[in-house]
Amino acid sequence: MSATTKEQTGNKKAPTPGGKKAANFVIQGSILAIAGIVVRLIGMLYRIPLINIIGKKGNGYYTSSYGVYNILLILSSYSMPVAVSKMVATRIAREEHQNSRRILRAALVYATVIGSVAAAVLWFGAETFAQLIKTPFSMYALKTLAPTIWIMAYLGVLRGYFQGTGSMVPTAISQILEQIVNAIVSVGAAALLFRIGTSMNQATGATEYSYALGAAGGTIGTGAGALTALIFFMFLTMSRAPERRRLAEADVSGRRESYRQLAHTLTLTILPIVLSSTVYNISNVLDNYFFGQGMDYLGSSEAAIATLWGILGQYQLLFNIPVAVSNALSSSLIPSLSRAVASGNREQTLERIDAAVRFSMVIAIPAAVGLTVLSAPINNLLFGSEDNLTVIRLTMAGSLAVVFYSLSTVTNAILQGLNHMNVPLRNACISLALHVAALEAMLLGAKWGIYSVVFANILFAFFMCLLNGAAIARIAGYRQEYRRTFVAPGVSALFMGAAAYAVYRLIRLAVPAGAADRRLWLVVQVLPAILAAVVVYGVLLVKFKGVGRKELSAMPGGRRLIPLLERARLL
């Protein structure tokens, strides 16, 4: 363990400022996770009519444009919530409320500069980006996403500030508002622009304008949703201004940081997070590029490449729902862990690391099993049952990615909370190099097509888990517990998967002939299977000591379950 870390996480057991909010980051993370799941579910639901409107080819343009957008978002504002929340949480732990207030102002100036630059790069570079990823007609969607980057920079600052104070509720509410507006505007704008594109096709003799403009319509909703969330935070920030002023006036810490100092600290905090997040997330853009180039070399047409990439986007919709839990937990963990480190509470630091890893695995492992055994009915329910064989197979083949991406996301957050932000960057660079090598070997050597992308991503996240785990053990002196964290959830999930599949098959046998793949009957098959899975997994997880009273008490609604489990003699 380094001297710095020893100082930060020594045996001192000082109380952590922030009260119950600081001590119960799992609850706060759960609130954000629930919001994240709601957001992902809304995202899935509105993508159904969206894909029906723009088609798989249009979805390919839509997915490709988001790959580029996400990279520029990462470079500009993606790290804002993490960096700002970490800085604010540290100052609140030291009761430096004046400095905490100044961080908000400095970060807003930073967002103005970096957001405008990123928006300009995407707007003027849209055509070049579209050509590089072999989907030239995604240019229109890229241009419509440019203003959104600027909006997201401000939104990231405000979300980070409130997360740093220990409250995830504003972020949760804003995310749901954002997604609702996104869903409504995306579908409406896509339908309108698809019709305009169809008219352009007829007038010019082309075939792609309908798909391209339809995809652009879908991205308009992203900007509308982000603007709605920003307006919500603006009102909330202004309403809390008197409270911030009162705390700043009562600040007796005696420490004042200039705006120049804060800007310098903000840059030094953001830069490693930006770089590590860029490397961690750039794999999707690189996958898009190498897949496009590789399939082009193997003789595939641009239309076929776009269609396959659109199918990958369908798989990612399902994959992202359970991963959202880990993302939310990470957002809550970083400021909470930063407070523990700032106060020198080693015991609390280790407890929060353990809780974060265990909670993420309790969700991710059964989610991976569930996606495997119920891949066919879930995909047919969401996307129709006409031509889903490839996405069904992708979901089954790639379900393990849920576990590794969830764990790698949480371990990244742990290292950032421990003030070792350069370590995830180094680990991501190593993993990315191995990822690209594996992708090229599977794509051009084994010729596994779109499956190459899925398997390469699994390997990337797996390498991140190994490297991050070793780093956390070295830096914090943390020793991972395996039985309750991995074995108990894994065994419980296997029995859960068998029960869910059995229920699904039994109901399917009872469904009238020829109606089994209709959406209404698919709902009848899927919902009881999911309900059975939840019950079986929950009971077995408690029975196998995967969770106990302590863990249940830290979960939303967990205290109400304890008496029921005691009466059932499971606790």
BARO-438597 format. One record per residue (C-alpha): residue in one letter; x, y, z. Coordinates in steps of 0.001 Angstrom, whole numbers, padded with zeros to 6 digits, always signed. Layout:
AXYZ ...
This chain:
M+000000+000000+000000 S+001341+003423-000889 A+002114+006057+001728 T-000628+008270+000335 T-003233+005572+000629 K-002181+004700+004151 E-002719+008304+005112 Q-006070+008416+003357 T-007430+005129+004617 G-005721+004708+007986 N-007304+003216+011012 K-008756+006456+012246 K-012447+006011+012893 A-013655+009545+012734 P-017309+010048+012032 T-018089+010745+008431 P-019794+014084+007802 G-023015+013963+005920 G-025037+011894+008376 K-027235+009083+007184 K-026825+009984+003532 A-023092+009401+003746 A-023520+006118+005571 N-026209+004688+003337 F-024874+005016-000181 V-026514+001714-001175 I-029953+003253-000599 Q-028999+006318-002618 G-027485+004113-005281 S-030629+001976-005303 I-032782+005059-005878 L-030625+005975-008829 A-030580+002349-010004 I-034379+002139-009959 A-034521+005343-011971 G-031892+003915-014319 I-033924+000756-014866 V-037083+002818-015485 V-035122+004915-017962 R-033808+001823-019749 L-037286+000272-019856 I-038710+003450-021363 G-035790+003386-023765 M-036626-000167-024801 L-040309+000551-025154 Y-039924+003616-027339 R-037248+001925-029450 I-039861-000656-030502 P-042006+001860-032453 L-038859+003758-033437 I-037286+000672-035047 N-040629-000174-036639 I-040642+003309-038205 I-037029+003583-039366 G-036279-000142-039886 K-033116-002078-039058 K-031134-000016-041564 G-032293+003245-040004 N-031484+001779-036589 G-028004+001057-037890 Y-027535+004758-038739 Y-029037+005659-035365 T-026718+003300-033443 S-023631+004344-035426 S-024257+008039-034773 Y-024602+007378-031065 G-021231+005639-031013 V-019506+008815-032242 Y-021697+011060-030081 N-020855+009046-026966 I-017120+009481-027510 L-017415+013259-027837 L-019779+013271-024861 I-017175+011393-022834 L-014470+013859-023878 S-016601+016872-022945 S-019131+016235-020194 Y-019515+012526-019375 S-017058+012834-016514 M-018628+015985-015094 P-020954+014278-012577 V-018123+012077-011292 A-015527+014844-011017 V-017836+017473-009545 S-019470+015060-007075 K-016059+013865-005911 M-014760+017408-005368 V-017936+018593-003638 A-018147+015509-001403 T-014530+015963-000277 R-015115+019628+000641 I-018355+018851+002469 A-016525+016167+004473 R-014100+018913+005543 E-017028+021352+006096 E-015614+023722+003441 H-018993+024967+002218 Q-017565+028128+000682 N-015278+026076-001521 S-018104+023698-002363 R-020149+026639-003654 R-017226+027908-005703 I-016746+024496-007323 L-020215+024797-008838 R-019396+028159-010414 A-016009+027045-011740 A-017493+023860-013207 L-020213+025814-015053 V-017554+027983-016710 Y-015634+024835-017649 A-018830+023330-019117 T-019401+026426-021240 V-015988+026162-022870 I-015689+022416-023328 G-019346+021911-024309 S-019241+024511-027075 V-016000+023104-028514 A-017326+019520-028568 A-020604+020624-030164 A-018709+022469-032906 V-016474+019452-033579 L-019480+017155-034011 W-021425+019612-036184 F-018611+020439-038596 G-017051+016961-038509 A-020278+014969-038950 E-019631+014041-042575 T-016057+012929-041855 F-017117+010799-038887 A-019888+009183-040939 Q-017453+008262-043708 L-014976+006750-041257 I-017534+004319-039816 K-018769+003330-043302 T-022280+004690-042733 P-022258+008006-044643 F-025961+008616-044148 S-025534+008751-040361 M-024244+012305-040969 Y-027716+013773-040461 A-028194+012100-037076 L-024729+013279-036004 K-025561+016904-036793 T-028791+016815-034806 L-026859+015462-031813 A-024330+018338-031799 P-026350+020821-029654 T-027134+018041-027182 I-023463+017764-026234 W-023436+021387-025058 I-026617+020898-023040 M-025220+017734-021441 A-022134+019597-020225 Y-024249+021905-018049 L-026504+019036-017012 G-023482+016973-015919 V-022235+019770-013648 L-025574+020212-011897 R-026103+016488-011464 G-022612+016129-010049 Y-023138+018932-007551 F-026273+017391-006053 Q-024702+013913-006056 G-021753+015358-004165 T-024118+016558-001423 G-025272+012944-001002 S-028638+013224-002758 M-029329+011090-005821 V-033048+011957-005974 P-032687+015044-008238 T-030603+013034-010693 A-033122+010181-010601 I-036088+012495-011263 S-034257+014350-014027 Q-033297+011119-015770 I-036906+009917-015853 L-038149+013305-017111 E-035402+013328-019713 Q-036286+009886-021012 I-040047+010492-021147 V-039573+013607-023279 N-036935+011783-025316 A-039330+008919-026062 I-042239+011136-027127 V-040209+013515-029289 S-038025+010768-030825 V-040935+008699-032112 G-042861+011734-033355 A-039849+013363-035049 A-038704+010049-036580 A-042139+009427-038121 L-042287+012964-039534 L-038752+012988-040954 F-039086+009441-042313 R-042021+010619-044407 I-040012+013625-045586 G-037101+011307-046446 T-039439+009007-048394 S-040553+011992-050469 M-036908+012894-051091 N-036235+009301-052204 Q-039052+009521-054722 A-037888+012895-055989 T-034213+011932-056352 G-034411+008219-057106 A-032387+007480-053933 T-033194+004862-051276 E-031466+006026-048069 Y-032916+009438-047206 S-035915+007960-045412 Y-033711+005850-043120 A-031166+008639-042605 L-033693+011342-041743 G-035725+008899-039644 A-032595+008182-037589 A-031991+011948-037279 G-035546+012363-036008 G-034824+009782-033321 T-031793+011761-032145 I-033776+015015-031896 G-035590+013496-028932 T-032253+013101-027112 G-031675+016834-027217 A-035252+017641-026200 G-035006+015301-023213 A-031650+016729-022107 L-033007+020284-022333 T-036003+019313-020171 A-033701+017834-017505 L-031510+020940-017591 I-034499+023235-017040 F-035536+021053-014073 F-032077+021392-012510 M-031968+025135-013168 F-035149+025641-011142 L-033885+023286-008406 T-030503+025029-008233 M-032092+028458-007963 S-034484+027257-005246 R-031530+025938-003189 A-029457+029108-003617 P-030397+030587-000174 E-029359+027327+001549 R-025991+027297-000240 R-025460+030948+000691 R-026299+030286+004348 L-023885+027350+004586 A-021149+029373+002888 E-021593+032273+005329 A-021415+029843+008277 D-018218+028232+006952 V-015602+028298+009734 S-013109+025890+008160 G-010732+028770+007487 R-009702+027337+004135 R-010473+029280+000957 E-009595+028113-002544 S-009414+030633-005364 Y-011291+030072-008598 R-007933+029549-010273 Q-007060+026809-007752 L-010467+025184-008166 A-010227+025319-011958 H-006798+023696-011733 T-008080+020991-009356 L-011146+020439-011519 T-008985+019961-014601 L-006658+017547-012789 T-009694+015607-011510 I-011540+015558-014814 L-008600+014743-017075 P-007797+011207-015816 I-011518+010410-015560 V-012058+011657-019112 L-009133+009679-020447 S-010076+006471-018630 S-013750+006843-019597 T-012739+007530-023190 V-010602+004435-023415 Y-013199+002408-021501 N-016020+003475-023831 I-014199+004035-027091 S-014360+000319-027780 N-017845+000781-029282 V-016602+003310-031835 L-013535+001204-032577 D-015772-001835-032917 N-017948+000110-035361 Y-014869+001169-037371 F-013085-002194-037420 F-016314-004104-038011 G-017228-001807-040901 Q-013774-001982-042423 G-013477-005729-041851 M-016880-006614-043285 D-016200-004299-046237 Y-012926-006168-046839 L-014825-009474-046666 G-017264-008246-049321 S-020310-007037-047358 S-022290-004040-048601 E-022766-000819-046609 A-026464-001654-046226 A-025664-005106-044824 I-023104-003629-042404 A-025635-001041-041195 T-028278-003745-040711 L-025966-005968-038650 W-024925-003001-036538 G-028581-002208-035969 I-029122-005769-034698 L-026195-005269-032316 G-027965-002139-031075 Q-031035-004252-030254 Y-028862-006614-028184 Q-027294-003651-026382 L-030735-002394-025349 L-031244-005507-023210 F-027631-005625-022069 N-027734-002028-020797 I-030640-002518-018380 P-028839-004572-015689 V-025587-002656-016285 A-027540+000502-015408 V-027688-000732-011805 S-023895-000758-011571 N-023683+002648-013244 A-026082+004050-010655 L-024262+002379-007792 S-020993+003851-009060 S-022482+007349-009169 S-023475+006969-005526 L-020276+005200-004483 I-017727+007776-005685 P-018841+010711-003475 S-019570+008359-000579 L-016162+006699-000830 S-014493+010099-001268 R-016058+011255+002021 A-014814+008140+003811 V-011292+008617+002415 A-011279+012341+003252 S-012271+011590+006857 G-009600+008864+007169 N-012074+006103+007989 R-010422+002922+006708 E-013083+000587+008114 Q-015863+002462+006384 T-013850+002607+003159 L-013451-001177+003031 E-017106-001732+003969 R-018264+000416+001073 I-015988-001354-001391 D-017353-004707-000260 A-020979-003541-000354 A-020616-002084-003858 V-019077-005231-005338 R-021557-007575-003667 F-024635-005529-004531 S-023636-005273-008189 M-023101-009031-008437 V-026405-009803-006709 I-028097-008029-009633 A-025762-008769-012555 I-025367-012538-012213 P-029095-013446-012262 A-029646-010867-015021 A-027088-012642-017208 V-028716-016019-016596 G-032187-014594-017221 L-031151-013046-020536 T-029735-016411-021603 V-032733-018627-020853 L-035423-016114-021874 S-033621-014548-024808 A-036085-015762-027450 P-039386-014675-025854 I-037996-011342-024603 N-036552-010353-027992 N-039666-011513-029843 L-041805-009553-027412 L-039798-006379-027840 F-038975-006442-031527 G-041663-008660-033101 S-041158-012279-034052 E-040398-011962-037783 D-036604-011989-038004 N-034974-012038-034577 L-032807-015143-034834 T-029545-013181-034937 V-030379-010875-032021 I-031621-013868-029972 R-028333-015662-030535 L-026352-012487-029803 T-028191-012061-026510 M-027479-015635-025469 A-023846-015441-026530 G-023259-012041-024951 S-025198-012315-021691 L-021984-012930-019718 A-020920-009396-020620 V-023489-008133-018092 V-021454-009594-015218 F-018066-008348-016377 Y-019234-004879-017405 S-021089-004439-014116 L-018044-005463-012097 S-015600-003410-014161 T-017842-000323-013837 V-017984-000640-010050 T-014256-001299-009697 N-013512+001758-011847 A-015607+003829-009436 I-013829+002312-006436 L-010417+003302-007778 Q-011652+006810-008569 G-013116+007133-005067 L-009749+006049-003629 N-008091+008937-005519 H-006249+006625-007893 M-007881+007869-011064 N-004934+007058-013335 V-005160+003340-012594 P-008444+002731-014487 L-006915+004597-017439 R-003880+002329-017523 N-006002-000787-017131 A-008427+000352-019830 C-005555+000946-022290 I-004204-002563-021715 S-007674-004105-022008 L-008468-002103-025144 A-005306-003288-026891 L-006181-006911-026102 H-009784-006238-027162 V-008803-004902-030611 A-006416-007806-031208 A-009130-010313-030271 L-011701-008539-032467 E-009476-008589-035531 A-008600-012251-034981 M-012236-013290-034621 L-013514-011040-037421 L-010913-011591-040134 G-009410-014890-038986 A-012336-016888-037631 K-014896-014850-039675 W-017457-014805-036858 G-019087-011619-038137 I-021100-009602-035618 Y-020409-012234-032935 S-016781-011091-033008 V-017832-007749-031568 V-019804-009351-028728 F-017037-011781-027739 A-014347-009084-027950 N-016378-006863-025620 I-016701-009682-023106 L-012922-010084-023127 F-012398-006336-022704 A-014574-006180-019587 F-013037-009389-018227 F-009515-007982-018494 M-010678-004783-016787 C-012083-006809-013886 L-008817-008681-013395 L-006616-005587-013553 N-008899-003397-011418 G-009306-006138-008813 A-005550-006523-008469 A-005140-002745-008154 I-007798-002411-005430 A-006197-005224-003445 R-002811-003500-003711 I-003964+000062-003002 A-006599-000419-000303 G-005473-003724+001189 Y-008868-005130+000218 R-009363-008890+000050 Q-012277-010028-002047 E-014736-012466-000465 Y-015937-015013-003052 R-018531-017341-001545 R-021219-014775-000730 T-020272-012408-003560 F-020038-014815-006509 V-020796-018432-005561 A-024099-017911-003728 P-025568-015592-006421 G-024222-017896-009160 V-025729-021105-007766 S-028995-019327-006943 A-029120-017911-010461 L-028654-021341-012064 F-031665-022758-010189 M-033525-019537-011000 G-032782-019933-014708 A-034038-023521-014707 A-037253-022488-012936 A-037862-019532-015271 Y-037326-021613-018400 A-039563-024402-017085 V-042408-021965-016346 Y-042012-020351-019771 R-042080-023708-021611 L-045049-025040-019619 I-047123-021936-020347 R-046071-022009-023989 L-047389-025569-024306 A-050766-024370-023051 V-050965-021412-025454 P-053292-021912-028457 A-051532-023253-031544 G-050299-020530-033891 A-050631-017797-031270 A-047508-018442-029182 D-045430-015714-030829 R-048048-012990-030765 R-047121-010147-028436 L-050070-010585-026068 W-049372-014286-025625 L-045647-013622-025260 V-046471-011349-022322 V-048479-014215-020801 Q-045435-016473-021172 V-042708-014050-020070 L-044179-012284-017024 P-044927-015456-014953 A-041458-016765-015857 I-039830-013554-014623 L-041955-013586-011451 A-040944-017194-010760 A-037311-016245-011362 V-037451-013381-008849 V-039046-015538-006139 V-036727-018524-006627 Y-033600-016383-006786 G-034531-014292-003762 V-035350-017316-001582 L-032229-019242-002593 L-029956-016211-002207 V-031069-015837+001408 K-030946-019610+001981 F-027379-019835+000656 K-026333-016848+002829 G-025725-014612-000162 V-027462-011819+001754 G-028312-011452+005423 R-030042-009000+007747 K-027320-006385+007298 E-027535-006404+003507 L-031336-006510+003460 S-031493-003540+005819 A-029398-001514+003377 M-031726-002261+000442 P-034938-000388-000381 G-037816-002286+001228 G-035420-004805+002727 R-036473-004158+006336 R-040030-005200+005476 L-038807-008500+004086 I-036859-009495+007190 P-039922-010478+009331 L-041374-012510+006421 L-038100-014353+005917 E-037809-015004+009641 R-041281-016528+009740 A-040322-018713+006778 R-037182-019730+008735 L-034904-018488+005989 L-033128-016044+008316 
